Amino acid sequence: MTVSYNFSGYNLYGYPAIIRGWHYGWNPAGDTLFPRQVSSISSIPCTFSYSSGGSNMAGNFAYDLFLRWDNAKSTPQLEVMVWGGNNSWPIGTQTGTNVISQGGYTFDLWEGNNSAAGYYVYTFIPHGTAGGASLPTSGNVNVNLKQFLNWLQANRSNAGHYNNSMYLDVVEAGLEITRGNGWAYVTANINAN
């Protein structure tokens, strides 16, 4: 996927992404991999690489997972993000440091309510990178996303926002664009076993 954009102000302008599953009731891949109950999934192996260029760029290259308490293929009830290269800020506050290591990164956890969207968000972000000086021009995030959901089950399931009885509706890989005049090239392979 290739995207070009030009936004001078700082705001969330969009998230062009490679999508597998049901995004707000829409299934662009047209297959039946998702929704799947998280407890029935043994692994979610995903590869994601990116390159970008331009000026005054801000945002994050990230996986985006949307979950529901049922398999209705509808509006999300929880969002889980796993960020790669970034220079922006996650929703909420940092509640964990170096909580999990995957794909050559060690991740901090941020969490909070996205009141505009109407659901809670957990964001795993490479340690100490929130609000960095510049958006990296290339990188990759090759991980088993199930390990992040396992971590949430072990460490946050009592909070009431996440449980492995939920259904994973979709896995997406793309760029949250928050500013800049530039381009990005993204490739991804999304699967679940």
C-alpha positions, 0 to 999 in steps of 0.5 A, a space after each residue: 500500500 502506498 499513501 501520500 498526504 499533506 496536512 500542516 496542522 496537528 490532528 488525527 487525519 486518518 489511518 490508511 491500513 492493510 486490513 484483514 477481518 471486519 472493520 466496523 462491519 466491513 470486510 475488505 479481504 472477504 474471507 472468514 478468518 475473523 471474527 475469532 474468539 481470542 481463547 481459540 487462537 493459538 497465535 497471530 503471526 504478522 509481518 509489517 514493514 514500512 518506509 516513508 519520506 517527506 517533511 514535518 511528518 508525525 504519526 505512528 506505524 501501528 497494528 490496530 486490533 478491534 474486539 467485541 464481547 460477541 461475534 456481531 462484526 459491528 462497532 468495536 468495544 475495545 481497541 488494542 494497538 501495537 506501535 512500531 516507529 512513531 513520534 506521537 502520543 498514545 491515548 491515556 497514560 503510561 501504566 507499564 514499563 518494559 511489559 513485553 518483548 517481541 520482534 526486537 522491541 520491548 514495549 511500554 503500555 499506555 491505556 485510557 478511554 477514547 471517549 470520542 470513539 466510545 471504547 477503551 484503548 490499550 497501546 503497546 509502544 516501543 519503550 521510551 519512544 512516545 512523542 519522539 522528535 521525528 517519524 522513523 523513515 523505515 522499520 518493521 514490526 514482525 510479531 505474534 500479536 497473540 502474546 500481547 493479548 496473553 499479556 492483557 489476559 494475565 495482567 488486565 483482565 480484572 479491569 473489565 475492559 479485556 478478557 480472552 473470551 472476547 472476539 477479535 474482529 480485525 487486525 490492521 497494519 498501517 500509519 496513523 497520520 497526524 501531520 506532514 507532507 509526505 508518503 508512506 509505503 506499507 506491506 503486511 501479512 496478517 494471519 491467525 492459527 
